[in-house]
Amino acid sequence: MMRRSAPFDEIEQFFERMSRNFEQMGVSPTSWNTIDIDIADYDTEYVVMADVPGFDREHIDLRLDDDMLTIRATRDHTDESEGHSETGLYLQRERHAETLNRRIRLPEPIDAETTTANYTNGVLTVTIPKLAVEEDEDSGHRIDIS
Protein backbone atom coordinates (compact mmCIF):
# COMPACT_ATOMS: atom_id res chain seq x y z
CA MET A 1 0.00 0.00 0.00
CA MET A 2 1.36 3.41 -0.94
CA ARG A 3 1.66 5.88 1.91
CA ARG A 4 0.41 9.37 1.20
CA SER A 5 2.92 12.01 2.22
CA ALA A 6 2.08 15.14 4.15
CA PRO A 7 2.03 18.30 2.02
CA PHE A 8 5.27 19.70 3.41
CA ASP A 9 7.32 16.48 3.51
CA GLU A 10 9.16 17.33 0.29
CA ILE A 11 10.04 20.80 1.56
CA GLU A 12 11.25 19.37 4.86
CA GLN A 13 13.35 16.75 3.05
CA PHE A 14 14.85 19.53 0.90
CA PHE A 15 15.87 21.49 4.01
CA GLU A 16 17.31 18.35 5.63
CA ARG A 17 19.41 17.70 2.50
CA MET A 18 20.50 21.33 2.41
CA SER A 19 21.44 21.21 6.10
CA ARG A 20 23.53 18.06 5.55
CA ASN A 21 25.33 19.77 2.66
CA PHE A 22 26.17 22.78 4.84
CA GLU A 23 27.40 20.47 7.61
CA GLN A 24 29.66 18.68 5.12
CA MET A 25 31.12 22.06 4.14
CA GLY A 26 31.90 22.75 7.80
CA VAL A 27 29.19 25.35 8.38
CA SER A 28 27.83 25.00 11.89
CA PRO A 29 24.05 24.54 12.15
CA THR A 30 24.03 26.11 15.63
CA SER A 31 23.53 29.52 14.10
CA TRP A 32 20.16 28.24 12.90
CA ASN A 33 18.81 27.66 16.44
CA THR A 34 18.97 23.91 16.18
CA ILE A 35 19.97 21.16 18.59
CA ASP A 36 23.07 19.01 18.09
CA ILE A 37 22.22 15.32 18.14
CA ASP A 38 23.63 11.82 17.84
CA ILE A 39 21.40 8.94 16.75
CA ALA A 40 22.33 5.33 17.46
CA ASP A 41 20.54 2.48 15.70
CA TYR A 42 20.49 -0.70 17.75
CA ASP A 43 18.73 -3.93 16.77
CA THR A 44 15.54 -3.19 18.71
CA GLU A 45 15.66 0.56 19.32
CA TYR A 46 16.95 3.98 18.38
CA VAL A 47 18.72 6.14 20.95
CA VAL A 48 18.77 9.88 20.31
CA MET A 49 21.16 11.99 22.37
CA ALA A 50 20.54 15.73 22.14
CA ASP A 51 22.61 18.56 23.63
CA VAL A 52 20.30 21.08 25.30
CA PRO A 53 22.47 22.64 28.03
CA GLY A 54 21.12 25.51 30.08
CA PHE A 55 17.47 24.49 29.73
CA ASP A 56 15.26 23.35 32.59
CA ARG A 57 13.58 19.98 32.13
CA GLU A 58 10.12 21.58 32.22
CA HIS A 59 11.07 23.86 29.31
CA ILE A 60 11.84 20.97 26.95
CA ASP A 61 8.97 19.66 24.85
CA LEU A 62 9.43 16.21 23.32
CA ARG A 63 6.90 14.78 20.84
CA LEU A 64 6.59 11.74 18.60
CA ASP A 65 4.22 11.93 15.65
CA ASP A 66 4.29 8.84 13.43
CA ASP A 67 7.95 8.59 12.40
CA MET A 68 8.93 12.15 13.42
CA LEU A 69 10.60 13.07 16.74
CA THR A 70 10.39 16.77 17.61
CA ILE A 71 12.50 18.39 20.32
CA ARG A 72 11.74 21.99 21.30
CA ALA A 73 13.51 23.84 24.12
CA THR A 74 12.74 27.37 25.28
CA ARG A 75 14.28 29.68 27.84
CA ASP A 76 13.65 33.25 28.85
CA HIS A 77 16.38 35.28 30.57
CA THR A 78 14.21 38.31 31.18
CA ASP A 79 13.07 37.17 34.64
CA GLU A 80 14.49 38.31 37.97
CA SER A 81 15.89 34.90 38.92
CA GLU A 82 19.48 36.15 38.72
CA GLY A 83 19.07 38.83 41.38
CA HIS A 84 18.61 41.73 38.99
CA SER A 85 15.58 43.93 39.30
CA GLU A 86 13.77 45.48 36.36
CA THR A 87 15.51 48.77 37.20
CA GLY A 88 18.96 47.16 37.50
CA LEU A 89 21.72 48.06 35.10
CA TYR A 90 23.54 45.36 33.16
CA LEU A 91 27.13 46.10 32.27
CA GLN A 92 27.05 43.35 29.65
CA ARG A 93 24.20 41.10 28.59
CA GLU A 94 24.82 38.29 26.10
CA ARG A 95 22.26 35.75 27.27
CA HIS A 96 18.83 36.08 25.79
CA ALA A 97 15.47 34.39 25.33
CA GLU A 98 15.94 31.47 23.01
CA THR A 99 14.01 28.67 21.35
CA LEU A 100 15.75 25.66 19.83
CA ASN A 101 14.05 23.12 17.57
CA ARG A 102 15.03 19.84 15.99
CA ARG A 103 12.92 17.41 13.99
CA ILE A 104 14.22 13.93 13.33
CA ARG A 105 12.62 11.51 10.89
CA LEU A 106 13.07 7.91 11.95
CA PRO A 107 13.51 5.37 9.13
CA GLU A 108 11.50 2.49 10.61
CA PRO A 109 8.15 2.18 12.42
CA ILE A 110 8.55 2.89 16.13
CA ASP A 111 6.64 2.19 19.33
CA ALA A 112 5.71 5.62 20.69
CA GLU A 113 3.92 4.18 23.74
CA THR A 114 7.08 2.69 25.26
CA THR A 115 9.46 5.51 24.36
CA THR A 116 11.39 6.91 27.33
CA ALA A 117 13.46 10.04 27.88
CA ASN A 118 16.05 11.13 30.44
CA TYR A 119 17.65 14.56 30.89
CA THR A 120 20.97 14.69 32.75
CA ASN A 121 23.70 17.35 32.71
CA GLY A 122 22.29 19.09 29.64
CA VAL A 123 21.96 15.92 27.55
CA LEU A 124 18.52 14.62 26.60
CA THR A 125 18.54 10.87 25.89
CA VAL A 126 15.49 9.46 24.13
CA THR A 127 15.12 5.69 23.77
CA ILE A 128 12.66 4.78 21.02
CA PRO A 129 11.84 1.07 20.58
CA LYS A 130 11.33 -0.19 17.05
CA LEU A 131 8.11 -1.98 16.24
CA ALA A 132 8.67 -5.69 15.82
CA VAL A 133 8.23 -6.63 12.19
CA GLU A 134 7.06 -10.18 11.77
CA GLU A 135 8.59 -11.81 8.76
CA ASP A 136 6.21 -14.13 6.99
CA GLU A 137 8.11 -16.64 4.88
CA ASP A 138 5.04 -17.21 2.71
CA SER A 139 4.64 -13.56 1.77
CA GLY A 140 6.01 -12.22 -1.46
CA HIS A 141 7.38 -14.20 -4.33
CA ARG A 142 10.38 -16.43 -3.75
CA ILE A 143 12.94 -16.41 -6.55
CA ASP A 144 15.22 -19.41 -6.91
CA ILE A 145 18.82 -18.71 -7.80
CA SER A 146 20.33 -20.95 -10.42
Secondary structure as UniProt FT lines:
FT   TURN            7..8
FT   HELIX           9..24
FT   TURN            25..26
FT   HELIX           29..32
FT   STRAND          37..41
FT   STRAND          45..51
FT   TURN            53..54
FT   HELIX           57..59
FT   STRAND          60..65
FT   TURN            66..67
FT   STRAND          68..75
FT   TURN            81..82
FT   TURN            86..87
FT   STRAND          98..105
FT   HELIX           112..114
FT   STRAND          116..120
FT   TURN            121..122
FT   STRAND          123..130
FT   TURN            137..138
//
